[in-house]
Amino acid sequence: MNQSGLKNMVILRNLPSNIVEEAIIVLKTNKKVKENEKIDRNISAKDEKVSNKTKENDYILKEAEMLVSNYITRLEQKKKERNEVQKKIDKKCKNLKKYIITMSIIILLETLLLIIK
């Protein structure tokens, strides 16, 4: 199966929402971004008539945005927790290596002393 033509997608299910049952997110291709850009939506006076009609759609859109942002923050928190746990494990591993080296040196010295006597 050729995966080069497929898009990167994320499907969110079992969301804590009364409106959104399932969210499908299509990601852009991998690009390096130098700086994060904020997109602002300004509504002009001409669009007020249209905005009344789209208020319901905006509510659904805002709920979906909120769900996606919550999902992303949970992923980032899990990543931070994993990094903290990994740092603790690395520190314990270094301490264990030091302990093993010192114990092996002590055992080696004791065996030499026993052989000499």
PATIPA-468033 format. One line per field, with one value per atom (N, C-alpha, C): residue number from 0; residue in three letters; chain; atom name; x, z, y. Coordinates in Angstrom, 1 decimal. Each point is the difference from the previous one (the first is absolute). Layout:
nr	[NUM;...]
rest	[ALA;...]
kette	[A;...]
atom	[CA;...]
xx	[X;...]
zz	[Z;...]
yy	[Y;...]
This chain:
nr	[0;0;0;1;1;1;2;2;2;3;3;3;4;4;4;5;5;5;6;6;6;7;7;7;8;8;8;9;9;9;10;10;10;11;11;11;12;12;12;13;13;13;14;14;14;15;15;15;16;16;16;17;17;17;18;18;18;19;19;19;20;20;20;21;21;21;22;22;22;23;23;23;24;24;24;25;25;25;26;26;26;27;27;27;28;28;28;29;29;29;30;30;30;31;31;31;32;32;32;33;33;33;34;34;34;35;35;35;36;36;36;37;37;37;38;38;38;39;39;39;40;40;40;41;41;41;42;42;42;43;43;43;44;44;44;45;45;45;46;46;46;47;47;47;48;48;48;49;49;49;50;50;50;51;51;51;52;52;52;53;53;53;54;54;54;55;55;55;56;56;56;57;57;57;58;58;58;59;59;59;60;60;60;61;61;61;62;62;62;63;63;63;64;64;64;65;65;65;66;66;66;67;67;67;68;68;68;69;69;69;70;70;70;71;71;71;72;72;72;73;73;73;74;74;74;75;75;75;76;76;76;77;77;77;78;78;78;79;79;79;80;80;80;81;81;81;82;82;82;83;83;83;84;84;84;85;85;85;86;86;86;87;87;87;88;88;88;89;89;89;90;90;90;91;91;91;92;92;92;93;93;93;94;94;94;95;95;95;96;96;96;97;97;97;98;98;98;99;99;99;100;100;100;101;101;101;102;102;102;103;103;103;104;104;104;105;105;105;106;106;106;107;107;107;108;108;108;109;109;109;110;110;110;111;111;111;112;112;112;113;113;113;114;114;114;115;115;115;116;116;116]
rest	[MET;MET;MET;ASN;ASN;ASN;GLN;GLN;GLN;SER;SER;SER;GLY;GLY;GLY;LEU;LEU;LEU;LYS;LYS;LYS;ASN;ASN;ASN;MET;MET;MET;VAL;VAL;VAL;ILE;ILE;ILE;LEU;LEU;LEU;ARG;ARG;ARG;ASN;ASN;ASN;LEU;LEU;LEU;PRO;PRO;PRO;SER;SER;SER;ASN;ASN;ASN;ILE;ILE;ILE;VAL;VAL;VAL;GLU;GLU;GLU;GLU;GLU;GLU;ALA;ALA;ALA;ILE;ILE;ILE;ILE;ILE;ILE;VAL;VAL;VAL;LEU;LEU;LEU;LYS;LYS;LYS;THR;THR;THR;ASN;ASN;ASN;LYS;LYS;LYS;LYS;LYS;LYS;VAL;VAL;VAL;LYS;LYS;LYS;GLU;GLU;GLU;ASN;ASN;ASN;GLU;GLU;GLU;LYS;LYS;LYS;ILE;ILE;ILE;ASP;ASP;ASP;ARG;ARG;ARG;ASN;ASN;ASN;ILE;ILE;ILE;SER;SER;SER;ALA;ALA;ALA;LYS;LYS;LYS;ASP;ASP;ASP;GLU;GLU;GLU;LYS;LYS;LYS;VAL;VAL;VAL;SER;SER;SER;ASN;ASN;ASN;LYS;LYS;LYS;THR;THR;THR;LYS;LYS;LYS;GLU;GLU;GLU;ASN;ASN;ASN;ASP;ASP;ASP;TYR;TYR;TYR;ILE;ILE;ILE;LEU;LEU;LEU;LYS;LYS;LYS;GLU;GLU;GLU;ALA;ALA;ALA;GLU;GLU;GLU;MET;MET;MET;LEU;LEU;LEU;VAL;VAL;VAL;SER;SER;SER;ASN;ASN;ASN;TYR;TYR;TYR;ILE;ILE;ILE;THR;THR;THR;ARG;ARG;ARG;LEU;LEU;LEU;GLU;GLU;GLU;GLN;GLN;GLN;LYS;LYS;LYS;LYS;LYS;LYS;LYS;LYS;LYS;GLU;GLU;GLU;ARG;ARG;ARG;ASN;ASN;ASN;GLU;GLU;GLU;VAL;VAL;VAL;GLN;GLN;GLN;LYS;LYS;LYS;LYS;LYS;LYS;ILE;ILE;ILE;ASP;ASP;ASP;LYS;LYS;LYS;LYS;LYS;LYS;CYS;CYS;CYS;LYS;LYS;LYS;ASN;ASN;ASN;LEU;LEU;LEU;LYS;LYS;LYS;LYS;LYS;LYS;TYR;TYR;TYR;ILE;ILE;ILE;ILE;ILE;ILE;THR;THR;THR;MET;MET;MET;SER;SER;SER;ILE;ILE;ILE;ILE;ILE;ILE;ILE;ILE;ILE;LEU;LEU;LEU;LEU;LEU;LEU;GLU;GLU;GLU;THR;THR;THR;LEU;LEU;LEU;LEU;LEU;LEU;LEU;LEU;LEU;ILE;ILE;ILE;ILE;ILE;ILE;LYS;LYS;LYS]
kette	[A;A;A;A;A;A;A;A;A;A;A;A;A;A;A;A;A;A;A;A;A;A;A;A;A;A;A;A;A;A;A;A;A;A;A;A;A;A;A;A;A;A;A;A;A;A;A;A;A;A;A;A;A;A;A;A;A;A;A;A;A;A;A;A;A;A;A;A;A;A;A;A;A;A;A;A;A;A;A;A;A;A;A;A;A;A;A;A;A;A;A;A;A;A;A;A;A;A;A;A;A;A;A;A;A;A;A;A;A;A;A;A;A;A;A;A;A;A;A;A;A;A;A;A;A;A;A;A;A;A;A;A;A;A;A;A;A;A;A;A;A;A;A;A;A;A;A;A;A;A;A;A;A;A;A;A;A;A;A;A;A;A;A;A;A;A;A;A;A;A;A;A;A;A;A;A;A;A;A;A;A;A;A;A;A;A;A;A;A;A;A;A;A;A;A;A;A;A;A;A;A;A;A;A;A;A;A;A;A;A;A;A;A;A;A;A;A;A;A;A;A;A;A;A;A;A;A;A;A;A;A;A;A;A;A;A;A;A;A;A;A;A;A;A;A;A;A;A;A;A;A;A;A;A;A;A;A;A;A;A;A;A;A;A;A;A;A;A;A;A;A;A;A;A;A;A;A;A;A;A;A;A;A;A;A;A;A;A;A;A;A;A;A;A;A;A;A;A;A;A;A;A;A;A;A;A;A;A;A;A;A;A;A;A;A;A;A;A;A;A;A;A;A;A;A;A;A;A;A;A;A;A;A;A;A;A;A;A;A;A;A;A;A;A;A;A;A;A;A;A;A]
atom	[N;CA;C;N;CA;C;N;CA;C;N;CA;C;N;CA;C;N;CA;C;N;CA;C;N;CA;C;N;CA;C;N;CA;C;N;CA;C;N;CA;C;N;CA;C;N;CA;C;N;CA;C;N;CA;C;N;CA;C;N;CA;C;N;CA;C;N;CA;C;N;CA;C;N;CA;C;N;CA;C;N;CA;C;N;CA;C;N;CA;C;N;CA;C;N;CA;C;N;CA;C;N;CA;C;N;CA;C;N;CA;C;N;CA;C;N;CA;C;N;CA;C;N;CA;C;N;CA;C;N;CA;C;N;CA;C;N;CA;C;N;CA;C;N;CA;C;N;CA;C;N;CA;C;N;CA;C;N;CA;C;N;CA;C;N;CA;C;N;CA;C;N;CA;C;N;CA;C;N;CA;C;N;CA;C;N;CA;C;N;CA;C;N;CA;C;N;CA;C;N;CA;C;N;CA;C;N;CA;C;N;CA;C;N;CA;C;N;CA;C;N;CA;C;N;CA;C;N;CA;C;N;CA;C;N;CA;C;N;CA;C;N;CA;C;N;CA;C;N;CA;C;N;CA;C;N;CA;C;N;CA;C;N;CA;C;N;CA;C;N;CA;C;N;CA;C;N;CA;C;N;CA;C;N;CA;C;N;CA;C;N;CA;C;N;CA;C;N;CA;C;N;CA;C;N;CA;C;N;CA;C;N;CA;C;N;CA;C;N;CA;C;N;CA;C;N;CA;C;N;CA;C;N;CA;C;N;CA;C;N;CA;C;N;CA;C;N;CA;C;N;CA;C;N;CA;C;N;CA;C;N;CA;C;N;CA;C;N;CA;C;N;CA;C;N;CA;C;N;CA;C;N;CA;C;N;CA;C;N;CA;C;N;CA;C;N;CA;C;N;CA;C;N;CA;C;N;CA;C]
xx	[0.8;-0.8;0.9;-0.3;0.8;-0.6;0.8;-0.4;0.4;0.7;0.4;-1.1;-1.1;-1.2;-1.0;0.2;-0.9;0.3;-1.1;0.2;0.1;0.7;0.1;-1.3;-0.6;-1.3;0.0;-0.8;-0.2;-1.5;-0.5;-1.4;-0.2;-0.8;-0.3;-1.3;-0.1;-1.3;-0.2;-1.2;-0.4;0.4;-0.4;0.3;-1.0;0.4;-0.9;-0.8;-0.9;-0.8;-1.4;-1.0;-1.4;-0.2;0.8;-0.3;0.9;1.3;0.9;0.2;-0.3;0.2;1.4;0.4;1.3;0.6;1.3;0.7;1.1;0.0;1.1;0.8;1.3;0.9;1.0;0.1;0.9;1.2;1.2;1.1;0.7;0.7;0.8;1.2;0.7;1.2;1.1;1.0;1.0;0.8;-0.1;0.7;0.6;1.2;0.7;-0.6;-0.5;-0.5;0.9;0.4;0.9;-0.6;-1.2;-0.7;-1.5;-0.6;-1.4;-0.8;-1.0;-0.8;-1.4;-0.5;-1.4;-0.9;-1.1;-0.9;-1.2;-0.3;-1.1;-1.1;-1.2;-1.2;-0.7;-0.1;-0.7;-1.3;-1.1;-1.3;-0.3;-0.3;-0.3;-1.6;-0.4;-1.4;-0.8;0.6;-0.7;-0.4;0.9;-0.2;-1.0;-0.6;-0.8;-1.2;-0.6;-1.2;0.4;1.2;0.5;0.4;0.5;0.5;-1.2;-1.2;-1.1;-0.3;0.1;-0.3;1.1;1.2;1.1;0.3;-0.7;0.3;-0.1;-1.0;-0.2;1.2;0.5;1.1;1.3;0.1;1.1;0.1;-1.2;0.0;0.5;-0.4;0.5;1.5;0.4;1.4;0.9;-0.5;0.7;0.1;-1.0;0.0;1.0;0.0;1.0;1.4;0.3;1.3;0.4;-0.9;0.3;0.3;-0.7;0.3;1.4;0.3;1.3;1.1;-0.2;1.1;0.2;-1.1;0.1;0.7;-0.3;0.7;1.5;0.4;1.4;0.7;-0.7;0.7;0.2;-1.0;0.2;1.2;0.2;1.1;1.3;0.1;1.2;0.3;-1.1;0.2;0.6;-0.5;0.5;1.4;0.4;1.4;0.9;-0.5;0.8;0.2;-1.1;0.1;1.0;-0.1;0.9;1.5;0.2;1.4;0.5;-0.9;0.4;0.3;-0.9;0.3;1.3;0.2;1.3;1.2;-0.1;1.1;0.3;-1.1;0.2;0.6;-0.4;0.5;1.5;0.4;1.4;0.8;-0.5;0.8;0.2;-1.1;0.2;1.0;-0.1;1.0;1.4;0.3;1.3;0.5;-0.9;0.3;0.3;-0.8;0.2;1.4;0.3;1.3;1.2;-0.1;1.0;0.1;-1.1;0.0;0.6;-0.3;0.5;1.5;0.5;1.4;0.8;-0.5;0.6;0.0;-1.1;-0.1;1.0;0.1;0.9;1.4;0.4;1.3;0.3;-1.0;0.2;0.2;-0.8;0.0;1.4;0.4;1.3;1.2;-0.1;1.1;-0.1;-1.2;-0.1;0.5;-0.2;0.5;1.5;0.5;1.5;0.6;-0.6;0.5;-0.1;-1.0;-0.2;1.1;0.3;1.0;1.4;0.3;1.3;0.2;-1.0;0.2;0.2]
zz	[0.0;0.0;0.0;-0.9;-0.1;1.0;1.0;1.0;-0.3;-1.1;-0.3;-0.4;-0.5;-0.5;1.2;1.1;1.1;0.8;0.6;0.9;1.4;0.8;1.4;0.7;0.6;0.7;1.4;0.8;1.4;0.2;0.6;0.3;1.5;0.5;1.4;0.3;0.9;0.3;1.5;0.5;1.4;0.6;-0.6;0.5;1.0;1.0;1.0;-0.5;-0.9;-0.6;-0.2;0.1;-0.3;-1.5;-0.7;-1.4;-1.0;0.3;-0.8;0.4;-0.9;0.3;-0.4;-1.2;-0.5;-0.8;0.1;-0.7;-0.9;-1.2;-1.0;-0.3;0.3;-0.3;-1.1;-1.0;-1.1;0.2;0.2;0.2;-1.3;0.1;-1.2;-0.1;-1.2;-0.1;0.9;0.3;0.9;-0.5;0.7;-0.4;1.2;-0.1;1.1;0.1;1.2;0.2;0.9;-0.5;0.8;1.2;-0.2;1.1;-0.1;1.2;0.0;-0.4;-0.8;-0.4;0.5;0.4;0.6;-1.1;-0.2;-1.1;0.7;-0.3;0.5;-1.0;0.5;-0.8;0.4;-0.9;0.2;-0.7;0.6;-0.6;-0.2;-1.3;-0.3;0.1;-0.1;0.1;-1.2;-1.1;-1.1;0.2;0.8;0.3;1.2;0.6;1.1;-0.3;-1.2;-0.4;-0.1;-0.6;-0.2;1.3;0.9;1.3;0.9;-0.1;0.7;-0.4;-1.3;-0.5;0.4;0.1;0.3;1.5;0.8;1.5;0.5;-0.5;0.4;-0.5;-1.3;-0.5;0.8;0.4;0.8;1.3;0.6;1.3;-0.2;-1.0;-0.3;-0.3;-0.8;-0.3;1.2;0.9;1.2;0.9;0.1;0.8;-0.5;-1.4;-0.6;0.3;-0.2;0.3;1.4;1.0;1.4;0.2;-0.6;0.2;-0.6;-1.1;-0.6;0.8;0.5;0.8;1.3;0.6;1.2;-0.2;-1.2;-0.4;-0.1;-0.7;-0.2;1.3;0.9;1.3;0.8;-0.1;0.7;-0.5;-1.3;-0.7;0.5;0.1;0.4;1.5;0.8;1.4;0.2;-0.8;0.1;-0.4;-1.1;-0.4;1.1;0.7;1.0;1.2;0.3;1.1;-0.4;-1.2;-0.5;0.1;-0.4;0.1;1.5;0.9;1.4;0.5;-0.3;0.4;-0.6;-1.2;-0.7;0.7;0.4;0.7;1.3;0.8;1.2;-0.2;-1.0;-0.3;-0.4;-0.8;-0.3;1.2;0.9;1.2;0.9;0.1;0.8;-0.7;-1.3;-0.8;0.3;-0.1;0.3;1.4;1.0;1.4;0.1;-0.7;0.1;-0.6;-1.2;-0.6;0.9;0.7;1.0;1.1;0.5;1.1;-0.5;-1.2;-0.5;-0.2;-0.5;-0.2;1.4;0.9;1.4;0.6;-0.1;0.6;-0.7;-1.3;-0.7;0.4;0.1;0.5;1.4;0.9;1.3;0.0;-0.8;0.0;-0.6;-1.0;-0.6;1.0;0.7;1.0;1.1;0.4;1.1;-0.5;-1.3;-0.5;-0.1;-0.4;0.0;1.4;0.9;1.4;0.5;-0.3;0.4;-0.7;-1.3;-0.7;0.5;0.4;0.5;1.4;0.8;1.4;-0.2]
yy	[-1.2;1.2;1.2;0.9;1.3;1.0;0.4;0.9;1.4;0.3;1.3;0.9;-0.6;0.8;0.2;-0.7;0.2;1.3;0.5;1.2;-0.5;0.9;-0.3;0.4;-0.9;0.2;-0.5;0.7;-0.4;-0.1;-1.1;-0.1;0.0;0.9;0.1;-0.6;-0.9;-0.7;0.1;-0.3;0.1;1.3;1.1;1.3;0.4;0.8;0.5;1.2;-0.3;1.1;-0.5;0.9;-0.3;0.1;0.8;0.3;-0.9;0.0;-0.7;-1.5;-0.9;-1.4;-0.5;0.5;-0.5;1.2;0.1;1.1;-0.6;0.4;-0.5;1.2;0.0;1.1;-0.4;0.8;-0.3;1.0;-0.6;0.9;0.3;1.2;0.4;-0.8;0.1;-0.8;0.6;-0.8;0.4;1.2;1.1;1.2;0.5;0.6;0.7;1.4;0.3;1.3;0.8;1.2;0.8;0.6;0.6;0.6;-0.3;-0.1;-0.3;1.3;-0.2;1.1;-0.1;1.1;0.0;0.6;-0.7;0.3;0.7;1.3;0.7;0.1;-0.1;0.1;1.3;1.0;1.2;0.0;0.3;0.1;1.4;0.4;1.4;0.2;1.2;0.3;-0.6;-0.2;-0.6;-1.4;-0.7;-1.4;-0.3;1.1;-0.3;-0.8;0.2;-0.8;-1.5;-0.2;-1.3;-0.6;0.8;-0.5;-0.5;0.6;-0.5;-1.4;-0.3;-1.3;-1.0;0.5;-1.0;-0.1;0.7;-0.1;-1.4;-0.8;-1.4;-0.8;0.3;-0.7;0.4;1.2;0.4;-0.7;-0.2;-0.7;-1.4;-0.7;-1.3;0.0;1.0;0.1;0.3;0.9;0.3;-1.2;-0.8;-1.2;-1.0;-0.1;-0.9;0.5;1.3;0.6;-0.3;0.2;-0.3;-1.4;-0.9;-1.4;-0.4;0.5;-0.2;0.6;1.2;0.6;-0.8;-0.4;-0.8;-1.3;-0.6;-1.3;0.3;1.1;0.3;0.3;0.7;0.3;-1.3;-0.9;-1.3;-0.7;0.0;-0.7;0.6;1.4;0.7;-0.3;-0.1;-0.3;-1.4;-1.0;-1.3;-0.1;0.8;0.0;0.6;1.1;0.6;-1.0;-0.8;-1.0;-1.1;-0.4;-1.0;0.4;1.3;0.6;0.0;0.4;0.0;-1.4;-0.9;-1.4;-0.5;0.3;-0.4;0.6;1.2;0.7;-0.7;-0.4;-0.7;-1.3;-0.7;-1.4;0.2;1.0;0.2;0.3;0.8;0.3;-1.3;-0.8;-1.2;-1.0;0.0;-0.9;0.5;1.3;0.5;-0.4;0.2;-0.4;-1.4;-0.9;-1.4;-0.4;0.7;-0.3;0.3;1.2;0.4;-1.1;-0.4;-1.0;-1.3;-0.5;-1.2;0.1;1.1;0.2;0.0;0.7;0.0;-1.3;-0.7;-1.4;-1.0;0.1;-0.9;0.3;1.3;0.3;-0.5;0.1;-0.5;-1.5;-0.7;-1.4;-0.5;0.7;-0.3;0.2;1.1;0.2;-1.0;-0.4;-1.1;-1.3;-0.3;-1.3;0.0;1.2;0.1;-0.1;0.6;-0.2;-1.4;-0.7;-1.4;-0.9;0.3;-0.8;0.3;1.2;0.4;-0.7;-0.1;-0.6;-1.5]
